[in-house]
Amino acid sequence: MTEAIDQQGPAIKVQSNIPDDIQTLKLARDAGGLDDEGEKIFQEFRSKYPEYFSADTPLEKQKTFFQTIKVKQRLAEEEKIQSARKLDDTVVKLQKERETKAKQQELSNKAVTILKTGKPMDTFRKGYYLNHCGDDEILRAIIYARVLQSSRTTKGLQVFITGDKGSGKSSAVKSAVNLIPPEKVSEGSFSDKAFFLKLEKKDKPVVYLDDITLTESQVATIKRAMTNFQRVTEHNTIVEHKLVVIAIPARSLWLGSAVSETGDDQLKDRFLTLGIQNSPESDKEYVAWELQRRKEGRSEYAITEDVNLSRAMLQHINEHEFVVAGVDWVEFTYTSDRRLINICLDLMEANAILHYHQREHEEKDGVIIVHPVADDLNAALDFSMFRFTDKNADGRLTKAERALDNIIQDDIGGRAEQNYFETRVVELFGKSVTRVRTLLYGRNGTSLNIKGGLLEKAPWYSLDVDQDTRKNVIRVKKHKNNNFDQFARITP
C-alpha cells in the first residue's frame, strides 16, 4: 500500500496501482467539483471499489481522490494518443520518404536512359519551350556551359545575353536556368560581401546576374574567377574592420542578361555573348505561344516531367568528372581569333560530355575520358557566331549586326553602294537611336569615336561627308549575302 499525500487533511490509503503523485492531485483539485454525471460515476466507482476509500476520510476528500484517478487516466490516455500520433506521423514520413526516393530513382533511371540512347537536347527543348518561345541558341549555350562545369579540360564557358528592352532576355535565361537543379543557382543583386559569401559553400555554383550594375570590385573578382575557372579564387573583403578571405568555388558559372554588355572590355571578352534580335515573324510566334499558355492556364516557369528529367540529366553529369581527349582532328579555317577557337572547342567538348554514354569512353581513377566525334563538332558549329556574313569581315558579326546589315543590303537593292544618314538607318531598322548607334559604332561609340560595330568589323561600311548637307553619312557597299568557309572542319 502507498499513500497519496494531502497536506490539508488525512491521508487516503490506496493500493499501489492507484495514482498518488501530488501534481496529479493538484490537477484534480483545479478541475473543480463534479457535475451530475461525474457524481453518478463517482458513486458507482466507490460502491464497486470500497477498499480504496477509508471510512474516516471526508467525502470531499474521497471525491478529490476519485478525480485524481480520472485525471491520471485521462493524461495516460492522451499520452497514449500522442504516442500513437507520433508513431503514425513517423510511419507516414518514412512512407513519403520511400515514395520520394523511389520517384527520384525512377526519374534518374529515365534520365540515364535518355543519355544512353536518346537525344538529351530534345528533352531540354521540351522543358525550355514550355516556358519560353524561340532563342534555341541561348538554351544550348547555357546547357553546354552547365555541362562544362564537370570538365577538367575546359577553360569554362560564361554566357551573356543582350537585346532590346522587352525582347525576352530574362525570360530566355530563366527558362534555361529552370532546367538546372535549383539548389545550384544564385540569382539577384548583392552587396560585395554578400555577393561572394552566397557562393562560398556551393559546389559548381551557377550565378545569374539580371540587368544589374556591377561594382569595380565585383568586376575585378569575377574576371579573376573566370580566368581561374579550374581553381578556387580568393576574394578579400573587410568585415567589422577585419580582413576576411572568401573562397569563390572553382568552376563557377556566370550568366548575365542586359540591354548592353556589363563591365569593362576585359569582362566582356570573357563572356560568350549572344543577342536576341526579334522579327515580325518571331513576334507573331510569341503572341501565339503566350495566348496558348494562358489558355492552358500554365504558370510561368512550370515544373513538368521534362523539366525534372532535364534536372536529373544535369545532376547525373554533375556527379562525374570528365576529360575530353583526342581532338587533334579538328582544323580551323580562321586561326586569328583564339578566343573563338576556344569557344568552339568548349562547345564541342560539352556536346561530347552530354553524350558520353553514346561515345567511346573509359574511366580511369574516377575520371571519365570521352572521345568526341564529328557530331560534336557539328553541334558546336551550329551557332550563328560561326556563320560569317563575309569572309573579309574583321571579326565576327553579332546576330543583331547581321540583321541590320541584311536590312540595309535589301534597301540598297541593285545599286553598288548607298549613303545613309543615321535617321534613315533608324527608320529602316525600327529600333532606338541608341540601339542603332551601338550596332554601327560599338557600345558607347559615335561617328567620331568608333568602338566596334559594323563600322569597325565590316569593310563595306565607311564614313563619308554628304556634299550637299556637309553632314556625316554612312557609306555602305553592296556585297553578296553568302556564308563562306566553315569556321572549323575535320582534317582531311
Secondary structure, 3 states (H helix, E strand, C coil): CEEECCCCCCCEEECCCCCCCHHHHHHHHHCCCCCHHHHHHHHHHHHHCHHHCCCCCCHHHHHHHHHHHHHHHHHHHHHHHHHHHHHHHHHHHHHHHHHHHHHHHHHHHHHHHHHHHCCHHHHHHHHHHCCCCCCHHHHHHHHHHHHHHHECCCCCCEEEEEECCCCCHHHHHHHHHCCCCHHHEEECCCCHHHHHHHHHCCCCCEEEEECCCCCHHHHHHHHHHHHCCCCCEEEEEEECCEEEEEEECCCCEEEEEECCCCCCHHHHHHEEEEEECCCHHHHHHHHHHHHHHHHHCCCCCCCCHHHHHHHHHHHHHHCCEEEECCCCCEEECCCCCHHHHHHHHHHHHHHHHHCHHHCCEEEECCEEEECCCHHHHHHHHCCHHHCCCCCCCCCCCCHHHHHHHHHHHHHHCCCCEEEECHHHHHHHHCCCHHHHHHHHHCCCCECCECCCHHHHHCCCEEEEECCCCCCEEEEEECCCCCCCCCCEEECC
